[in-house]
Amino acid sequence: MYCPRCGNEETDSPVFCRGCGLKFDSHRDAHPQACSSVPLGAAALSDYADIVERAIRPYLPNNSIFPAGQIPPHKEMNARMSCGVPPKEAAMALIDCTVLGSAKNCLMFSSEALYCHSDWSGKSPGTVRIPYHEFPSRVFDDGGFGEVQVGPGEYVNISGCGISKDKMVSILCAIRADIVNGRAAQMIGSGELPGMGCRIAPVPVIAPAPLNYVGIVNQAFHPYLPNSSIYIAGQIPPKKERNARQSCGLRPDEKVVMLVDCTILGSARDCLVFTPETLYCHNAGGSKSPGSIRIPYHEFPSCDFRDVGSWEIQAGSNQYLSVSSCGLSTDKVIAVLCTIRNAVAGSIAASP
């Protein structure tokens, strides 16, 4: 058979094309038993090729990011050798983290796992391998000094990469969120697995037990403090809190954990308000979704947090957060939201 995307000939009916990473519907349809024994959160729940492509798409074109079918052969060869990627695993995307373009230090997204290789100067030199079904239990965060943390004691050095740490974290969080969404879809008994190229529709995820959302929110904001637009509980000017409460429609008994003022003149009428249970946002009239938005934290695992341009972040279908006049960049606000989502989803995935 031949791959319909790149034309590569496949002689042993693989699940993924070895040339470009495309997942074959024909193989799955002809061999339905192939999905029956895949563990929860693995390829049967999600088309990883589609998930990876969708995660990197907002940051293309970029001279450090190479989607499937566009990876220079010498880069792929170097990346495979340094990361130890088996020949049977297709390369679905490559992020070159070297200054001279060798791709020996890199992130390679294969058909089964994420491989990261850092040189001797990194906090964890060598190779880190993260199967996609482990993503829900991983925390991706800024590791300092040009590094991204991908797990406890595990880091990847991206100092030579043409993409910022915030954007790299956003890519990893986007992949993680789609995998969590697929896991949740199976857990609620949808009975249907997504086909090739189909995005898994976001589904509400209900937390099985109360979580310490206040601690999660404080931890997410910690790397970006102090900041003239961010106010912690106990330090919020009364006028700003009053305006934010009124515009967002908070109940009188709801406490404000964190306030992000998104106005030029400092009224905080347009803002992000983090309470112990919910994120509130109020957008000005020029936003894609003007007015107030309310997102309980237990729904975060089913949210998309993506930069859609014009200083707006997509949180879900027809839900946007406008941060145009905020003292934090769009990438950093996304990183905060992804950190909260990671912590919430990780707690849910770890529950029996």
N, C-alpha and C positions, 0 to 999 in steps of 0.2 A: 504494500500500500504506500501511497505518497501523501505527505503532509499537505493539506489544502492551503496552508499559509505560506510556507517557504519552499515546498516542493521536495523536501528531503525524503529519500526512500527509506521506508521502515520494513524490515523483513520478518520481525518477530512479534508483531501486533502489540507494541508497547502502549502504555496509558498516555505517556507524554512524548511528543516529538523531540528527538535528541538534537534537532537543529535549532528550533526556536522555542521549545517549551509548551507548545499548544497541546491542550488536553483533547484526546480524541473521543468524541461522542460515540462514533461507530464501535469503538472497542468496548465502551461501557454498555452500549445497547446490545451488542452481540454476546457479551459475557456479563449478565447482570449479577452473577455470583461474585464478581470481582469486588463489589462494594460491600458485601454482606459481612465480611470479617474485619473491616477497617475500624480501628478504635475511635471512640467518640472524639470529635475535634480534628480528625485527620481528613484525608482527601475526599472521602465520601460526603463530608459535610460541605465542603467548599471547593471551588475550582481555584486552586492556589495561583495558577498562571493569571487568571483574571484578577484576583485579589491583589497580587503584586503589581500588575500593570496599572491597576486603578490607583494604587497608593503612590506610585512614582509619577503618574501623568501630570499632576498639577505643577511639577517642578521641571518639566521638559519644555524646550530643549535645554540641556546642561552638558557642558563638555566633560563632566565626570560621571554622568549617568548614561548607561547603555541598556536599552530594552532588548528583549529577546529578538534575535534576527539582525541586530545592529551592533553586536559585540565584536570588535576587531579580533581576529583569530589569535594574534600574539598576546593580547590582553587576557583573553579567556584561558589560553594555555598557561600563562603565568599564574593567574588566579587559581586555577584548578590545582596546579602543583603546590603553591604555597598553602592553600586551604585544605588540600587533600580531598577534593571532591571526586567521588567515584565516577568513572566514565558513564555508568548507567543513568546518572542523575543529570537531567537537562538543565542548562543555564537559562533561567527566565529573566534575570536582570543582573547587571554588574555595576557597582559603584566603585570607581577607581579612587583610592585614597593616597595616591603617590604624587609627588611634585613633578616628576619627569614622565609620568604616564605609563609605567611598567605594569601597574595593577597588581604588583606582588603583595601590597597591602591594600585590602579591599573589603567590600561586603559583596558576597555572591549569593543571590537567591536562586537556589536550585529547585527542582521539582519536589523535593522532600524536606529541605531545611534551609535555614540561613547560615552561611559560613562567614566568619570574620577573621581576618588575619592582620595582626599588628606587629610592627618590628620591635626590636629590643628596647626602644625608648618608651614604650607604652607601659601602662600599669599592669597589664596582663599580656605580655608578649606571646606570640604564637597564634594558634587557631582556636576559635570558639565556634562550636556547632550547636544550633538551636533548632530542633525539629519544629515544624509549624504547630503541631498539637501541643507544644509546651508554651506557645506564646501567651495564652491566657494567664499563666502563672508568673510571667515575667514583668518586671518594671523597667521601662526605658526612660532614662533621664540624663541630664547634663552631668557628665563625669568630671568636668573641669579640665583645664590645660589641653584643649583640643580633643577631648575624649568623650565618648557616649557610653554610659553604663547600660549594659544589656542583661545584667543579672548580678547576684551577690558575688562580689569579687571579680566580676567579668566586665572588661571594658574593650572598646575598639577605638583606636586612634584614627581620627579623621582629619588631622591637622593639614594634610596635603590635599584635601578634597575640595571641590568647587561648590560645596553646599554647606550651609551653616549647621551648627549642632541642633538648633531649634527645629530646622526643617528635617534633619535626619531623624530626630525623635518623632516628629509628626508622621513621617513615612512608616516607621516601625509601629507607632500607635494605630495608624490607619489599618495596617495589616492585622494587628491584634484585635481591633474592634470587629472587623469582618469575620474573623474566626470565632470570636465570642458570640456574635450574632448567629452564626451557623450552629454553634453548640446550643444556644438557647432555643433556636427553631426546632431542633430535634428533641430537646428536653420537654417542650410543650406538646409534643406529639403531632407535629404537622403531617407526618407520614410521607412527605415528599422531599426529595433531595434536589438541589438546584442543578440545572443543566449547564452545559458549557457556555461561558460568557454571560450567564445570568447573575446579576447581583442579588445577594440575599437581602430580602426586604427587612428593614429594621423591625425588631419585635421588642415590646416592653419586657424587661427582666425584673422580677420581683425579688428583692433581697430576702433571704430566708430568716435573717435575724438582724436586729438593730446594729448599725455600725457606728463607729466614732467619726461621723462626718466632719465634726469641728476639727479634730486632729488632722484628718485627711486634707481639708481645705488649707489649714495653716501650713502643713508640710508642703503643699503644692506651691504656695506663694513665697515660701521662705527664700528661694534663690533670687527673687526679684525685689527684695526689700533691702533698704528703704527706697520708696518711689513716691513722688509727689502726687500721684493719682491713686495710690492704694492706701486704704485706711483700715487698720485692724480694730476689732472690738475694743472699746475703751479709749480709742484715740480718734474716733470719728466726730468731726465737728457737728454739733446738734443741728445746724441749719441744713447741712448736706444730708444727714440721715433723715431729717423730716421730709425734705424734697424727694429723696430716693424712695422712701416708704410710700409717699403719696402717688408718685408717678408709676411705681411698680405694683401698687395695690397690696402691700403686705398687711397681714392681720396685726392688730395691736400687740398680741401676745408673742409674735415671732421676733426672735432676737436677730440682730445683724452681726454675723461673724466677720465678714470682710466686705468692704465697699470699694468698687473701682469707679472713679469719676470719669465719665466719658464726655465731658463738656469742656468747651474752650474757656468759658468764664468761671467755671468752678461751682456751678449751681448743683451739680450731681442729679439733675432731673433725668438726664440720659446716663445710664449707669449699668453696672453689673453688681447685683447684691447677692451675697452668699449667706443664707440663713443656716441653722443647724440641720435642715432637711431638704432645702430647695435652692436652686439658682433662679434668681429673677433677673430679667433684663428689660430695660426700656430704651427703645430706639426712637430717634427723631423722625419727623415726617418724610424725610428724603430717603429713608432706609427701604430695603426690599421688603421688610415686614415691620412697618411702623407700629408703635404701641408697645404693650407689655407682653413679655414671654415668660412662662413659668416651666421649669424643668426639674422635677424631683431627682435627687441624686441616684435613686435606685433605677432610674431610666437612662442614666448616663451610658451604660454599656451598649445601648441600642442607638446611640447618637453618632452622627458624623460631625466631626469638628474639622472643617476644611476652609482654607483661604479661597474665597470666591472672588477676590478683587474688590476694589473700592473700599478697603478697610472693613470688609464684612466677613464674618465667619458663619458658615452653614452648620447649624446644629442638627438639622433634620429636615424632613420634607416641609418646605415653605416656612422654615424657622431660621432666622438669621440674627446674629448678634453684631451690632455696629460698634466698632471701636475706633472710629476715625479721629476722635479728639482725645484719645486715651494716652497716657504717658508710657504705655507698654506697646511694643510692636505687635502686629497681628500674629507673628510667629510665636512670640512669647505668651500671648494670651492662649493660643492653641496649645502650647506646651503645658500651661497650667491646667487647662480643661482635660487634656489627655492624661495628665498625672492623676487627677481625681478619678477619671474613668478607669484607669489602670487599677487603682487601689480598690474601687468598688467592684469591678468585674473580677479581679483576682480573689477577693473575699468570697464572691458568689461561686466562682469555679472551685475554690478550695473547700466549700461546704459539702457535707455528705449528701 
